[in-house]
Amino acid sequence: MERTIFTEEHHMFRDAFRHFVEKEIVPYNDQWEKDGIVSRELWLKAGEQGFLGLNVPEAYGGAGVDDFGYSAIIAEETIRVYATSAGAGIGLHNDIVLPYFLAFANEEQKRRWLPGMCRGELITAIAMTEPNTGSDLAAVSTTAIREGDSYILNGQKTFITNGILSDVVIVVAKTDLAMRHKGISLLVVERGMEGFKRGRKLEKMGLKAQDTAELYFEDVVVPASNLLGEEGQGFYYLMRQLAKERLNVGISAVAACETALEITLEYCKERTAFGKPIGSFQNSRFKLAEMKTETEIARVFVDRCIEDLNAGKLTAETAAMAKWWTSELQKRVVDQCVQLHGGYGYMLEYPIARLYLDARVQSIYAGTNEIMKEIIGRSMGV
Ligand SMILES: Cc1cc2nc3c(=O)[nH]c(=O)nc-3n(C[C@H](O)[C@H](O)[C@H](O)COP(=O)(O)OP(=O)(O)OC[C@H]3O[C@@H](n4cnc5c(N)ncnc54)[C@H](O)[C@@H]3O)c2cc1C
């Protein structure tokens, strides 16, 4: 089915970004996967060419286009060349972290940080998860105790995307230890603050070039001017922004299904067994037909979610539906595509193996799929 969410400007943007990906990502991606991290130059070049801070107003150095269709293009084009990690880092920065600054930062904070974020000089992260709590966000034990004009921050975070490269981190911390949700605030911690340390860059099964890491805060003195929004409102802010993060997973899930299908279809036409292409066996044809159908259906749903988000109408439960269903589809599709590749599907030199490894996390992060079903269920009054 023809996609209806894109205009001529989107197509031009896709062409420009595809060119950028071919030039600045493809030649380096294998090395980044080995290093477990992308280069800082990638960020600077992305900033220079206008691919960061698309939704940031021009007054703060951004492109001033509040349209998630552009974010979808960035995700789709990076996954198309199996650079899922690079896409995930940029996606987190553009679509997840920057919107917190746009929505909750005051004028002084916007002027202080947004231009550097748009230039790729300030890489961002958001640190919610801790070793002892992930899904139960209100149970975070990182504390930020007010002392005069500062907060004294103590705690540990883990699994933080862009953890090593990040210069500016939104840290979810308790400012009122007696409260659960209402005791949570968002503090902006900056590279170089005394007591802010990086832990391990974590070894993962997939997303190899993503510098997912541990962060430590030991008596970090965070000026009160680095509080994002109001004290005690952090949980509410997170709930407002998380729909975007979940739709992002849906977008990348469908893009991964499409890419997996494309390379598998090609493989099925070329590879022969028993004297004929493996695609001509009824089982292969049916599997490909099923995957094509489900991916197409997912695409329509996700595109509609993008439209709803742009119109300010995307609900938390619809974003949760998109996230859980498409990420489960992605896992099924890449698994079947590996199967159709036979032994070659298990070899890392074949992109389908990489897509398989990158897929597994999709039902875990941005809120597990079980939590997504909780959100949907609760919205049904049960
Ligand atoms: C590669 C990667 C990148 C990440 N990036 C970030 C990041 O940038 N920032 C950040 O803050 N976090 C990040 N995370 C963390 C991620 O969001 C958490 O791992 C996730 O929310 C789950 O939390 P947990 O690991 O503590 O699992 P737990 O919460 O311990 O859950 C374990 C299991 O119990 C289930 N469960 C828990 N509660 C319920 C319930 N109420 N009902 C039913 N089942 C339940 C879960 O669904 C899951 O299956 C990242 C994780 C990974 C793997």
The ligand as an ORCA input file, in Angstrom:
! r2SCAN-3c Opt
* xyz 0 1
  C      20.032     -1.919     25.141
  C      19.256     -1.241     26.220
  C      19.178      0.145     26.224
  C      18.498      0.803     27.258
  N      18.497      2.178     27.292
  C      18.014      2.802     28.404
  C      18.168      4.204     28.559
  O      18.706      4.911     27.699
  N      17.709      4.768     29.693
  C      17.114      4.047     30.682
  O      16.731      4.620     31.675
  N      16.929      2.717     30.538
  C      17.377      2.073     29.438
  N      17.221      0.721     29.306
  C      16.559     -0.019     30.363
  C      15.207     -0.593     29.996
  O      14.273      0.424     29.810
  C      14.810     -1.593     31.113
  O      15.673     -2.704     30.985
  C      13.379     -2.010     31.037
  O      12.504     -0.943     31.354
  C      13.061     -3.177     31.986
  O      13.528     -2.921     33.279
  P      14.415     -4.042     34.017
  O      15.517     -4.428     33.113
  O      14.752     -3.544     35.357
  O      13.441     -5.292     34.151
  P      12.407     -5.554     35.334
  O      11.588     -4.363     35.583
  O      13.146     -6.178     36.469
  O      11.497     -6.669     34.655
  C      11.860     -8.052     34.568
  C      10.667     -8.808     34.000
  O       9.538     -8.650     34.870
  C       8.447     -8.151     34.132
  N       7.631     -7.245     34.935
  C       8.045     -6.227     35.736
  N       6.985     -5.598     36.264
  C       5.895     -6.233     35.794
  C       4.470     -6.062     35.962
  N       3.970     -5.076     36.721
  N       3.632     -6.923     35.330
  C       4.128     -7.900     34.521
  N       5.433     -8.104     34.326
  C       6.303     -7.284     34.943
  C       9.066     -7.389     32.968
  O       8.131     -7.232     31.901
  C      10.232     -8.288     32.622
  O       9.811     -9.345     31.817
  C      17.853      0.047     28.265
  C      17.905     -1.349     28.228
  C      18.611     -1.984     27.245
  C      18.665     -3.487     27.267
*
